[in-house]
Amino acid sequence: MTLTTKSPDVTPRADGSVPIKLLHDRVLVSPGDHDGERTSTGGILIPATAQVAKRLAWARVVAAGPTVRNIEVGDRVLFEPEDRSSVELQGREYVLLRERDVHAVASSRHADGQTGLYL
């Protein structure tokens, strides 16, 4: 008798979310491409090798645990890229964070004249 176990399907959905159940206050995010070259607002090209002080990064939330209170799937969050645990699902890299490790949340769901950005 041979038992075969099939890996769960964690293929990202059309909206970018991932069908995965996180535990507690965990947040799974899809980081932007912050490791390469970038352009300043003045149009100056900054190479990837340029030394910058502690730089925070933005990422899009693709899954959230049941006790996460202030973050929803689809929000953009600001986090410290040095303090991260990464995981690869279906060939894509994601970052696993705790809600308390998120510094800010940018969301369009706040329509009462506020910016939707919480620091």
C-alpha positions in Angstrom: 0.0 0.0 0.0 1.5 3.3 -1.1 0.3 6.6 0.4 0.8 9.7 -1.7 0.4 13.1 -0.2 -0.5 16.0 -2.4 0.8 19.4 -1.6 -2.0 22.0 -1.0 -2.6 24.4 -3.8 -1.3 27.8 -2.8 -1.5 29.3 -6.2 -2.1 33.1 -5.9 -5.7 34.1 -6.8 -6.6 36.7 -9.4 -6.7 39.5 -6.7 -3.1 38.5 -5.5 -4.2 36.9 -2.3 -2.9 33.5 -1.4 -5.3 30.7 -0.2 -3.4 29.9 3.0 -4.5 30.0 6.7 -2.2 31.9 8.9 -2.2 31.5 12.7 -2.5 34.2 15.3 -1.3 37.7 14.4 0.7 36.7 11.3 0.6 38.6 8.1 1.9 37.3 4.8 3.1 40.0 2.3 4.3 40.1 -1.2 7.3 42.5 -1.1 7.9 45.0 -3.9 11.1 45.1 -5.9 13.1 47.2 -3.4 16.5 45.5 -3.9 17.3 46.9 -7.3 18.0 50.3 -8.8 15.5 53.1 -8.0 14.9 56.6 -9.1 14.6 59.6 -6.8 11.8 62.1 -7.1 14.3 64.4 -8.7 15.0 61.8 -11.4 18.4 60.7 -10.1 19.1 57.0 -10.7 20.3 55.4 -7.4 22.1 52.1 -8.0 21.3 49.0 -6.0 24.8 49.1 -4.5 24.3 52.5 -2.9 24.7 52.4 0.8 21.6 53.8 2.5 20.6 54.1 6.2 18.0 51.7 7.6 15.4 51.7 4.9 11.8 50.5 5.4 10.0 48.7 2.6 6.4 48.6 1.3 4.6 45.3 0.6 1.1 44.2 -0.3 -0.8 41.9 2.2 -1.8 38.6 0.6 -3.1 36.8 3.8 -3.7 37.6 7.4 -4.2 35.5 10.6 -7.5 35.5 12.6 -6.3 37.8 15.4 -4.9 40.5 13.1 -7.0 43.6 13.9 -5.9 46.6 11.8 -4.7 45.0 8.5 -6.7 43.4 5.7 -5.7 41.5 2.5 -4.9 44.0 -0.2 -3.5 46.7 2.2 0.0 48.0 1.7 2.2 47.8 4.8 5.5 49.4 5.8 8.0 47.1 7.5 11.7 46.6 8.3 13.1 44.3 5.7 16.0 43.3 7.9 13.7 41.7 10.5 11.9 39.3 8.2 11.3 35.6 7.6 10.7 34.7 3.9 9.0 31.8 2.4 8.6 30.6 -1.2 5.2 29.4 -2.5 4.7 28.3 -6.1 8.0 30.0 -7.0 7.2 33.4 -5.6 8.8 34.9 -2.5 6.7 36.1 0.4 7.6 37.7 3.7 6.0 36.5 7.0 5.5 39.2 9.6 3.7 39.7 12.9 1.2 42.5 13.1 3.3 44.3 15.7 6.2 44.4 13.2 4.3 46.5 10.8 5.1 50.2 11.1 2.3 51.7 8.9 -0.8 50.6 6.9 -2.0 52.3 3.7 -5.5 51.5 2.7 -8.2 52.9 0.4 -11.1 51.5 2.4 -11.1 54.7 4.6 -13.4 57.1 2.8 -14.1 59.6 5.5 -11.5 62.1 4.3 -8.6 60.5 6.2 -5.5 59.4 4.3 -5.8 55.8 5.3 -2.2 55.8 6.4 -1.6 54.9 10.0 1.8 55.4 11.7 
